[in-house]
Amino acid sequence: MKIVACYKVVPEEQDIVVKGDRTLAFDKAEWKIGQYDLNAIEAGMQLAEAAGGEVSALSIGGKMVDNSKLKKAALSRGPEQLYLVADDALNAADCYSTAATLAAAVRKIGGVDLVLCGEGSGDIYAQQVGAVLGQMLGYATLNAVSKVTAQGDNLIVERTLENEVEVLEVAPPAVISVTTDINKPRIPSLKEIMAAGKKPATTWGVGDIQTELGNKTEILSTLAPVEADRKMIILEGDSDDKIAELYEHLRRVLA
Amino acid sequence: MSKLANVWIIGEEIPAINELTAGAKTLGGQTAVVFTGDEEQTAQILGVNTIYYLGTLADKILETYTPSIIKLVMTEKPNLILVSNTRKGRLLAGTLAAACGTNVLTDITEVVAVDNGVQSQRMVYGGAAFRTEKSTNTINIACVGAGVFECSELPASEKVVEVEFVAPSVSIKCLKKRAKLGEKVNLAAAKRVVGVGRGLKAGEDLKMVEAFAAAIKAEMGCSRPIAEEEKWMAKERYIGVSGVMLKPEVYLALGISGQIQHTVGVNQAKTIIAVNKDKNAAIFKQADYGIVGDMYKVIPALTEKFQK
């Protein structure tokens, strides 16, 4: 089975700085593989280890995705090779443009049976790319998948919904978005990180793949929230009197 | 406020559908619901001009109807489709978006009609910011959770139209469905929420918090570590991740330090009350009332007072 696991490079949330005008600054941010995408890579590895097959990693984004530390971070987790579409034209790609680029890359890789995505990206978490990508490719498409196993040529997947679990038989090619519960992503050893540097990586620009870029939604602003005006009546200490005072406030609020 | 000509609603459960319909009526002139499930249930779908009925889910899954829904949407071209943000809803929204050439506005916290499209807001970067986006395509799609729109009294719907079945070209066969273990919660709709955080020392101490929540008739929620690291509470109760935006009358934060990721999830609460040992905890700057003290002393004492 030829498996492609997709990941997005996202900023470390803790490094995002809120500026005086409530806009965000990312210049100090460390970039990393989105945490939910690690589950997609791990799901690909476990499936290939159990049923045979080859796993490639795929990411698209600005030129910064073509960074040796980030590439090693992906490849050290097991994939045999890496494909990147690294182009600054993709810096502000929305889910539609992202999926269109991934679809073009998957077609160019060719012969792919299974594309795996995380539950959502680590930064925007729209949880849309897998769904859009699957429809663009015309593959069987599922999300919320908490278990994948191979059975003959087909995949048996469990899908954890709000009230029930569906057990489904899917004929590849398929695009599957996995949950965070599906596995515990492996932590690569130093040896694996070293070896990752020797694995093949192919980098394309937007011009190298057949894709049509163009966001379908327009971002008007991204601003830190305004803090609501709060009373801030804080009682110091948990003596019986203070608790009784808090109770009185609470009783009035709940009345 | 400008209005859209046609707003559609797609959802799985009737209360969620009717809530979206109430919102759709504030955004558009004509409204319609696209529904799969028991045919008798269509009588409970209120307030719309048209109910497009696809068929039963007894021997199918919603995804079996995806090509039928795509064909219907591409023929009728509604200006806006509001999709209930269940897992199946999210998948369907993305699939439709690819087919219609649009981008889904997900987990929106507010939406207004502008320039034949919509402008909406959502949380990004784990709650560090709100993003305002505009979608002015021929067909626009938004995924909406509970609590975004106010419910309103709705009359019976006008008519039911049966939709022609289009067989899918991909093969997804449902082998079985089984009930999910665990509980169902709808925190977004709760009027009173008690949130518990790292201040809790052990999983069994939740009993103390549960007794308090019961005494004041509140739902229980928690901060990220309690659900994701300790796994003492279900993921559905984790406040502050995208999608779970609380809008309760009262929010009580017990042993929660108040990191931005959490407080954004609750800052639409009318009143916030905090209990924390650390007087420098960020949550106190977000609180209307607070007490610097041990929750293990404060909570049982309050529970006793409320039980009287």
Chai-1 contact restraints between the chains, C-beta under 6 A:
chainA,res_idxA,chainB,res_idxB,connection_type,confidence,min_distance_angstrom,max_distance_angstrom,comment,restraint_id
A,E13,B,Y125,contact,1.0,0.0,6.0,A-B,restraint_1
A,E13,B,G126,contact,1.0,0.0,6.0,A-B,restraint_2
A,I16,B,Y125,contact,1.0,0.0,6.0,A-B,restraint_3
A,I16,B,A128,contact,1.0,0.0,6.0,A-B,restraint_4
A,L24,B,A129,contact,1.0,0.0,6.0,A-B,restraint_5
A,D94,B,N103,contact,1.0,0.0,6.0,A-B,restraint_6
A,C95,B,N103,contact,1.0,0.0,6.0,A-B,restraint_7
A,Y96,B,N103,contact,1.0,0.0,6.0,A-B,restraint_8
A,D123,B,Y125,contact,1.0,0.0,6.0,A-B,restraint_9
A,I124,B,V124,contact,1.0,0.0,6.0,A-B,restraint_10
A,Y125,B,S242,contact,1.0,0.0,6.0,A-B,restraint_11
A,A126,B,T106,contact,1.0,0.0,6.0,A-B,restraint_12
A,Q127,B,R90,contact,1.0,0.0,6.0,A-B,restraint_13
A,Q128,B,G94,contact,1.0,0.0,6.0,A-B,restraint_14
A,Q128,B,V104,contact,1.0,0.0,6.0,A-B,restraint_15
A,A131,B,L91,contact,1.0,0.0,6.0,A-B,restraint_16
A,A131,B,G94,contact,1.0,0.0,6.0,A-B,restraint_17
A,A131,B,T95,contact,1.0,0.0,6.0,A-B,restraint_18
A,V132,B,G94,contact,1.0,0.0,6.0,A-B,restraint_19
A,V132,B,A97,contact,1.0,0.0,6.0,A-B,restraint_20
A,V132,B,A98,contact,1.0,0.0,6.0,A-B,restraint_21
A,Q135,B,T95,contact,1.0,0.0,6.0,A-B,restraint_22
A,Q135,B,A98,contact,1.0,0.0,6.0,A-B,restraint_23
A,M136,B,A98,contact,1.0,0.0,6.0,A-B,restraint_24
A,A140,B,V170,contact,1.0,0.0,6.0,A-B,restraint_25
A,A140,B,I172,contact,1.0,0.0,6.0,A-B,restraint_26
A,N143,B,L91,contact,1.0,0.0,6.0,A-B,restraint_27
A,A144,B,R87,contact,1.0,0.0,6.0,A-B,restraint_28
A,L161,B,R87,contact,1.0,0.0,6.0,A-B,restraint_29
A,E162,B,T86,contact,1.0,0.0,6.0,A-B,restraint_30
A,N163,B,K180,contact,1.0,0.0,6.0,A-B,restraint_31
A,E164,B,K177,contact,1.0,0.0,6.0,A-B,restraint_32
A,E164,B,A179,contact,1.0,0.0,6.0,A-B,restraint_33
A,E164,B,K180,contact,1.0,0.0,6.0,A-B,restraint_34
A,V165,B,R178,contact,1.0,0.0,6.0,A-B,restraint_35
A,V165,B,K180,contact,1.0,0.0,6.0,A-B,restraint_36
A,E166,B,C174,contact,1.0,0.0,6.0,A-B,restraint_37
A,E166,B,K177,contact,1.0,0.0,6.0,A-B,restraint_38
A,V167,B,L175,contact,1.0,0.0,6.0,A-B,restraint_39
A,V167,B,K176,contact,1.0,0.0,6.0,A-B,restraint_40
A,L168,B,I172,contact,1.0,0.0,6.0,A-B,restraint_41
A,L168,B,C174,contact,1.0,0.0,6.0,A-B,restraint_42
A,E169,B,K173,contact,1.0,0.0,6.0,A-B,restraint_43
A,E169,B,L175,contact,1.0,0.0,6.0,A-B,restraint_44
A,V170,B,I172,contact,1.0,0.0,6.0,A-B,restraint_45
A,A171,B,S171,contact,1.0,0.0,6.0,A-B,restraint_46
A,K216,B,T102,contact,1.0,0.0,6.0,A-B,restraint_47
A,K216,B,N103,contact,1.0,0.0,6.0,A-B,restraint_48
A,K216,B,N137,contact,1.0,0.0,6.0,A-B,restraint_49
A,T217,B,N103,contact,1.0,0.0,6.0,A-B,restraint_50
A,T217,B,E133,contact,1.0,0.0,6.0,A-B,restraint_51
A,T217,B,S135,contact,1.0,0.0,6.0,A-B,restraint_52
A,E218,B,K134,contact,1.0,0.0,6.0,A-B,restraint_53
A,I219,B,E133,contact,1.0,0.0,6.0,A-B,restraint_54
A,L220,B,T132,contact,1.0,0.0,6.0,A-B,restraint_55
A,L220,B,K134,contact,1.0,0.0,6.0,A-B,restraint_56
A,S221,B,T132,contact,1.0,0.0,6.0,A-B,restraint_57
A,T222,B,A129,contact,1.0,0.0,6.0,A-B,restraint_58
A,T222,B,R131,contact,1.0,0.0,6.0,A-B,restraint_59
A,L223,B,A129,contact,1.0,0.0,6.0,A-B,restraint_60
A,L223,B,F130,contact,1.0,0.0,6.0,A-B,restraint_61
A,A224,B,A129,contact,1.0,0.0,6.0,A-B,restraint_62
A,P225,B,F130,contact,1.0,0.0,6.0,A-B,restraint_63
A,P225,B,V264,contact,1.0,0.0,6.0,A-B,restraint_64
A,A228,B,N267,contact,1.0,0.0,6.0,A-B,restraint_65
A,R230,B,Q286,contact,1.0,0.0,6.0,A-B,restraint_66
A,R230,B,A287,contact,1.0,0.0,6.0,A-B,restraint_67
A,R230,B,D288,contact,1.0,0.0,6.0,A-B,restraint_68
A,K231,B,D288,contact,1.0,0.0,6.0,A-B,restraint_69
A,I233,B,Y289,contact,1.0,0.0,6.0,A-B,restraint_70
A,I234,B,F284,contact,1.0,0.0,6.0,A-B,restraint_71
A,I234,B,G290,contact,1.0,0.0,6.0,A-B,restraint_72
A,L235,B,I291,contact,1.0,0.0,6.0,A-B,restraint_73
A,E236,B,V292,contact,1.0,0.0,6.0,A-B,restraint_74
A,D238,B,G293,contact,1.0,0.0,6.0,A-B,restraint_75
A,D238,B,D294,contact,1.0,0.0,6.0,A-B,restraint_76
A,D238,B,K297,contact,1.0,0.0,6.0,A-B,restraint_77
A,D238,B,V298,contact,1.0,0.0,6.0,A-B,restraint_78
A,I243,B,V298,contact,1.0,0.0,6.0,A-B,restraint_79
A,I243,B,A301,contact,1.0,0.0,6.0,A-B,restraint_80
A,L246,B,I291,contact,1.0,0.0,6.0,A-B,restraint_81
A,Y247,B,L302,contact,1.0,0.0,6.0,A-B,restraint_82
A,Y247,B,K305,contact,1.0,0.0,6.0,A-B,restraint_83
A,H249,B,Y289,contact,1.0,0.0,6.0,A-B,restraint_84
A,V253,B,V250,contact,1.0,0.0,6.0,A-B,restraint_85
A,V253,B,T271,contact,1.0,0.0,6.0,A-B,restraint_86
